Amino acid sequence: MLATTYAGGLRVSEVVALKVSDLDADRMTVRVAQGKGAKDRYVPLAARLLQDWRAYWQIAPPGLWLFANRQGTRPLDITMAQKLYTQAKRRAGILKQGGIHALRHAYATHLLEAGKDLQAVQYQLGHRHLSTTMRYFHLTQGRLLATGSPFDLPGPFDTE
């Protein structure tokens, strides 16, 4: 569930609402039905995630919900998803504050740092306004320093 949250940049409410039928292996997309603002959108389905899902389904074939409650009758409760995140973080020795939504922020930051298109990231996050998407980017100090100064770029101050 945590890998799916990160791999799609999903809100916790979106990841727990996923159905198996929302995964499209042919198009390598995940359909996010009725996300925030009651809008549908598609996000890329990571090949590695699909491979992991297929291996898991060999052991435990899926039902309707990608993440079902214990009875398999409803999607996993949001509170339970948040608790699972907190437990995983604790087991990993991560002390930094923050909840499962941090995975969404990491998704946006990592795409930007990889040079991905800002408007594509905006769409994948399901944001109406670019200013909302910009709040998700947390550039690392190393990335900021690697940018350098425009004075070092080729241009009018070059001498020949």
TARA-V597138 format. One line per field, one symbol per residue. phi: phi as a letter, one per 40 degrees, with the letter a starting at -180 (. if undefined). burial: 1 if it has 24 or more other C-alpha atoms within 12 Angstrom, else 0. A space follows every 50 residues. Layout:
phi=???
burial=???
//
This chain:
phi=.ccccccbgcccccccccbdcccbcccfbbcbcfcdgfbcabbcccdccc cccccccccbdcbcccbccdcgcacdcdccccccccccccccgccdchbc ccccccdcccccccgccccccdcccgccbccccccccbccdccccccgbc cccdicccbb
burial=11111111111111111111011000001111101000001111110011 00100000000000111100000011010011001100000000000011 11111111111100000100111111100000100110100000000000 0000000000
//
